[in-house]
Amino acid sequence: MTLILSASDLAASADMGATIRAIEASLADQARGSAAQPGPLSMQLPDTDARYLVMAAASAPQGLVASKLLSDIPDNGKAGLPSQRSSIVLADRATGETLALLDGRVPTRIRTAAMTAVASRHLARPESSILGLVGAGALAVAHVEAMRSVLPIDTVVVWSRTAGTVDAFRREVEHYGIEVVRAATVRDVMGASDVVCTLTPSESPVVLGRWFRGGQHINAVGARPRPDHRELDAEAMSRSRVVVDNLDTALAKSGDLLLAMGEGALSAVDVAGELGQVIIGSIAGREDPSQVTVFNSVGIGLLDLAIGRLLYDAALERGLGVRVDLSA
């Protein structure tokens, strides 16, 4: 039997703390070789700018194989539709049985923020207390919850193009009792923050390397998974110790990395390595307190597998979802 889980089912089961732990463990599994993370498959048809990505992973410790179909359709915004839609399939590693089909919206938001938290735990200075957010939507709200789980965040400096978005963000996070400061510019965010998360679907840089301050950590996670879209300029990448989620994936669809390489600012060998390697200690993360670190993530299937395992197990315990016999 296959369990069908809607967005509302998944929202009821989401657990940020558990997701952070699961993602950290899964990345360590990848680094040790007990989880497989192939590069992504990206498809495009000649009559549209839409991209269709297949993101897959397999994990022996989790007992799962997972795949996500992500449809990235910028023109959807003109019709009032989400520009990205996705579905996740979980299959039993031993038998191949399809265990679950999950709507991808909630898992993607939660696991993205959790991944940022894992990166910040291992790359940011541990005393970092001021969080900067470039972007103030739902993903920014999730990042506040996630980052407060790993760092002593007491102030959030946030920038958005519209005051209304910042006001809505402030209401969503007020129960944390933290100070929220609206920044007039992205540069102001960079000037005030210990850790910065860029959360915009930008096609061209919104963060410039000349704004970096010694000791900062930057999580670049917002740009669309396309080799010609980026949030950070070439100087930002060249001035930093760069860690990625998966090197093959980054070299296929990270515009932050690929465009900087194309401009001669750095090469693939200048990337320090993958976050899983930092977690297990096979490479260093931050090398000294004054170093600038960048975590560049475009998302990998292993994250969907990790949160998928949690959400599937929680749904079984709570009796959520609809069971369907696909073989009938």
C-alpha positions in Angstrom: 0.0 0.0 0.0 1.2 3.5 -0.8 0.5 6.4 1.5 -0.6 9.7 -0.2 0.3 12.7 1.9 -1.0 16.2 1.2 0.6 19.5 2.2 -1.8 19.8 5.2 -0.8 16.2 6.3 2.8 17.1 6.1 2.5 20.5 7.8 1.0 18.7 10.8 3.9 16.4 11.0 6.9 18.7 10.4 9.5 18.8 13.2 12.4 21.2 12.6 14.7 19.9 15.3 14.3 16.3 14.1 14.8 17.4 10.5 18.1 19.1 11.4 19.4 16.0 13.1 18.2 13.7 10.2 19.9 15.9 7.5 23.1 16.1 9.5 23.2 12.3 9.8 22.3 11.8 6.1 25.1 14.1 4.9 27.5 12.2 7.1 26.2 9.0 5.6 26.9 10.5 2.1 30.5 11.4 3.1 31.1 7.9 4.5 29.6 6.2 1.4 26.5 4.6 2.9 24.2 7.0 1.0 24.2 7.6 -2.8 23.7 11.1 -4.3 23.8 11.2 -8.1 23.9 14.4 -10.0 20.5 15.9 -11.0 18.7 15.4 -14.3 17.5 18.7 -15.8 15.1 18.7 -18.7 13.9 21.7 -20.8 11.7 21.8 -23.9 12.4 24.2 -26.7 9.2 26.3 -26.5 9.4 27.3 -22.8 11.8 28.6 -20.1 10.4 25.9 -17.7 12.8 23.3 -16.3 12.0 19.9 -14.9 14.5 18.4 -12.5 14.7 14.9 -11.2 16.5 14.7 -7.8 17.2 11.2 -6.5 19.0 9.6 -3.6 19.4 6.2 -1.9 20.3 5.5 1.8 21.2 2.3 3.4 20.8 3.6 7.0 17.4 5.1 6.1 16.3 2.0 4.2 14.9 4.2 1.4 15.3 5.3 -2.2 13.7 8.6 -3.0 13.1 10.8 -6.1 11.6 14.2 -6.4 10.2 15.8 -9.6 10.7 19.6 -9.4 8.9 21.7 -12.0 10.4 25.2 -12.1 8.1 27.3 -14.2 8.7 31.1 -13.9 5.7 32.0 -16.1 3.3 30.4 -13.5 3.5 33.7 -11.5 1.6 35.5 -14.3 -1.3 33.2 -13.6 -1.1 33.5 -9.9 0.3 30.0 -9.6 3.4 28.8 -7.6 6.5 29.0 -9.8 7.8 25.8 -8.3 5.9 22.6 -7.7 7.2 19.2 -6.7 6.3 15.7 -5.6 8.4 13.2 -3.7 8.3 9.4 -4.1 9.7 7.1 -1.3 10.4 3.5 -2.1 11.6 0.7 0.2 15.3 0.1 -0.4 15.0 -3.7 0.1 11.8 -4.5 -1.8 11.3 -1.5 -4.1 7.8 -1.1 -2.9 6.4 2.5 -3.3 5.8 3.5 0.3 4.6 7.1 -0.1 3.9 10.0 -2.4 4.3 13.4 -0.8 3.5 16.9 -2.0 6.9 18.6 -2.1 6.1 22.1 -0.8 6.3 21.6 3.0 9.2 19.2 2.9 11.2 21.4 0.6 10.8 24.5 2.8 11.6 22.7 6.0 14.6 20.7 4.8 16.1 23.8 3.1 16.0 25.7 6.3 17.3 22.7 8.2 20.2 22.3 5.8 21.1 25.9 6.3 21.1 25.4 10.1 23.4 22.3 9.7 25.8 24.4 7.6 25.8 27.3 10.0 26.4 25.0 13.0 29.6 23.7 11.3 30.8 26.9 9.5 29.6 30.0 11.4 31.3 31.3 14.5 29.5 29.7 17.5 28.9 33.0 19.2 27.0 34.4 16.1 23.9 36.2 17.4 22.7 38.5 14.6 21.0 36.8 11.7 20.6 38.6 8.4 18.0 37.6 5.9 17.8 38.7 2.3 14.2 37.9 1.6 11.3 37.8 4.0 8.8 35.1 2.7 7.8 31.8 4.1 11.4 30.4 3.7 12.7 33.3 5.8 10.3 32.4 8.6 11.4 28.7 8.5 15.1 29.9 8.7 14.5 31.8 11.9 13.2 28.6 13.5 16.0 26.5 12.2 18.8 29.0 12.9 17.7 29.5 16.5 18.1 25.8 17.0 21.9 25.9 16.3 23.1 29.5 17.2 22.3 32.0 19.9 20.2 34.3 17.6 18.6 37.2 19.4 18.4 39.7 16.5 17.2 39.4 12.9 18.0 42.0 10.3 15.8 41.5 7.3 15.5 43.1 3.9 12.7 42.8 1.4 11.6 45.0 -1.5 8.2 45.6 0.2 7.4 46.8 3.7 4.3 44.6 3.8 6.3 41.5 3.4 8.6 42.5 6.3 5.5 43.3 8.4 4.1 39.9 7.7 7.4 38.2 8.6 7.6 40.2 11.8 4.1 38.8 12.9 5.1 35.3 12.0 8.3 35.3 14.2 7.2 37.6 17.1 6.5 34.6 19.3 10.2 33.9 19.4 10.8 37.2 21.4 13.7 38.3 19.1 14.3 41.8 17.8 13.5 42.2 14.1 15.1 45.1 12.3 14.1 46.1 8.8 17.1 46.9 6.7 16.9 49.6 4.0 19.3 47.8 1.7 21.0 44.4 1.3 24.3 46.1 2.0 22.8 47.1 5.4 22.0 43.5 6.1 25.6 42.5 5.3 27.0 45.3 7.5 25.0 44.3 10.6 24.9 40.5 10.6 27.1 37.6 11.8 25.3 35.1 9.6 23.5 35.9 6.4 21.0 33.8 4.5 20.1 34.8 0.9 16.6 33.6 0.1 15.7 35.3 -3.2 14.9 33.7 -6.6 17.5 36.1 -8.1 18.9 35.9 -11.6 21.7 38.4 -10.9 23.8 39.1 -7.8 22.1 40.8 -4.8 25.1 40.3 -2.5 28.5 41.7 -3.4 31.8 40.4 -2.1 33.1 43.8 -1.3 30.4 44.1 1.4 31.7 41.0 3.3 33.2 41.5 6.8 35.8 39.2 8.4 34.3 36.3 10.3 30.9 36.3 8.5 29.2 33.2 7.3 26.8 33.3 4.3 24.3 30.7 3.3 23.4 31.1 -0.4 20.3 29.0 -0.9 17.7 31.1 -2.7 18.6 31.1 -6.4 16.7 28.9 -8.8 18.6 25.6 -9.7 19.9 27.0 -12.9 23.5 27.6 -14.1 22.8 31.2 -15.1 21.0 32.4 -11.9 22.9 33.6 -8.8 22.6 35.7 -5.7 26.4 36.2 -5.0 28.8 37.9 -7.3 32.2 36.4 -8.4 34.1 38.4 -5.8 31.9 37.0 -3.0 32.8 33.5 -4.1 36.5 34.1 -4.5 36.9 35.9 -1.1 35.4 33.0 0.8 36.0 29.4 1.8 33.2 27.8 -0.2 31.5 24.6 0.9 28.7 22.9 -1.1 26.0 20.3 -0.4 27.2 18.1 -3.3 29.9 19.0 -5.8 28.4 17.2 -8.8 25.1 18.9 -8.3 26.8 22.3 -7.7 28.8 22.0 -10.9 25.6 21.1 -12.8 23.2 23.8 -11.6 24.7 26.4 -9.2 24.9 29.7 -11.0 26.7 31.2 -8.0 29.6 28.8 -8.6 29.5 28.3 -12.3 29.2 32.0 -13.2 32.1 32.8 -10.9 34.1 30.1 -12.5 33.3 31.4 -15.9 34.5 34.8 -14.9 37.8 33.4 -13.7 37.3 34.2 -10.1 37.9 30.6 -8.9 37.9 27.0 -10.2 36.3 23.8 -9.1 39.5 22.9 -7.1 39.0 26.0 -5.1 35.8 24.6 -3.5 36.8 23.4 -0.1 34.5 20.4 -0.3 31.1 19.1 0.7 29.3 19.8 4.0 29.2 16.1 4.8 33.0 16.0 4.7 33.0 18.8 7.2 30.6 17.0 9.5 32.7 13.8 9.7 35.9 15.8 10.0 37.6 14.8 6.8 38.0 18.4 5.8 38.1 21.6 7.8 35.1 23.9 8.0 36.0 27.4 9.3 39.8 27.6 9.6 40.0 30.7 11.7 37.6 33.3 13.3 38.3 36.0 10.8 37.6 33.8 7.7 34.6 34.4 5.5 32.7 31.2 4.8 30.0 30.5 2.2 27.7 27.6 2.0 26.3 27.3 -1.5 23.4 24.9 -1.8 21.0 24.3 -4.7 19.3 21.3 -3.0 19.9 17.6 -3.3 17.7 14.5 -3.3 19.2 13.2 0.0 17.6 16.1 1.8 14.2 15.0 0.5 14.9 11.4 1.5 15.9 12.4 5.0 12.8 14.5 5.7 10.6 12.1 3.8 11.6 9.3 6.2 10.6 11.5 9.2 7.3 12.7 7.7 6.3 9.2 6.5 7.0 7.6 9.9 5.1 10.5 11.7 2.1 10.1 9.3 2.0 6.3 10.1 2.0 7.0 13.8 -0.8 9.7 13.5 -2.9 7.9 11.0 -2.6 10.6 8.4 -2.9 10.4 4.7 -4.8 8.2 2.2 -3.7 4.6 1.5 -3.9 3.4 -2.1 -3.1 0.0 -3.6 -1.2 1.0 -6.8 -1.0 -2.6 -7.9 -4.8 -3.2 -7.8 
